[in-house]
């Protein structure tokens, strides 16, 4: 574990506090890339607002001194049922961001997903976190699929996450207005923003260039993928021919644990289980695709009812340990958090991520005690209530 401590740790008391600090260090375009949603931001807001509709009825005098935040997900024990989600280009936000997140997650004992749209070779990431999950984007092209599967298996990944909800490239207007685009282009606005962000320029961009040269999307193919300035990178965003037939092909090839991310319907979850998926991640891709999507938390109860024996995880809108407990109460086995960890990396590197994980661990311990729960799974024991409603959830 890194010996560095986050200098501003005393003023960062929750995950949302990282955003303001990160925005002061990042060029506007990169901050917009992390925080932006699709359309008018309705799906992005809905994912967060869904949690505010629920609260717990606490138990008292249970003797919670033996409480534990630990959780078992896909056959592995973790320190808490909260993990770090995948985000492409995280090493562009913070120097060696993929390595920093992977190592911090491993030290803290929580799940971590490496995005295929990252610039750090997956072989380097698995070396610092042998339990890392690999989050893939696949085209409907079997040679490419087979090549990536062989590479991921050869590296030693045991869990493959397939992102299934991006048939075409998304348009996120806030980042487009800020000048962020792939392939990356140095326009006047970007150059001005970079000049006004010296910490990022010298602490991240130049260090990355000196270590790796021109950044490449390193894990999208069986060999190193295109660099961030080439037009070929535009092919990464969409695979509208990718289908359940391709999932069957992957399941036949892949011997490890298989997770489908981007499921929002009970029908999709049942199909995933029939095709041999070990888990699904209920996710609206952080509200980054379409404003017309249901919030993940709202989709969760129906999916759990349809698939009582399937491992179900949730990604979207989680900002507190209490949010994770609400998701577990509604049927999740665990949750992933994205944006706050990327802002934590931008704000403080590995020390920032470690601090974010400590905050969540402390929150989880307190919430278990205040709610009278001995484990996160006890949140399912009929103690959840809609705010303002007289009755509990049956």
Secondary structure, DSSP 8 states (H G I E B T S, - for coil): ------TTGGG--STTHHHHHHHHHS-HHHHHHHH--STTSHHHHHHHHHHHTEEE----SS-GGG----EEETTEEESSSEEE---TTHHHHSTTHHHHHHHHHHHHT--BEEETT-SS-HHHHHHH-TT-EEEE---S-HHHHHHHHHHHHHHT--EEEEE-S-SS----HHHHHHT--SS----HHHHHHHHT-HHHIIIIIHHHHHHHSS-B-TTSSSS---BTTSGGGGGGG--TT--HHHHHHHHHH--SEEEEEEE-SHHHHHHHHHTT-SEEEEE-GGGTS-TTS--HHHHHHHHHHH-TTSEEEEESS--SHHHHHHHHHTT-SEEEE-HHHHHHHHHHHHHHHHHHHHHHHHHHHHHHHHHT-SSGGGGGTT-EEETT-SSB--
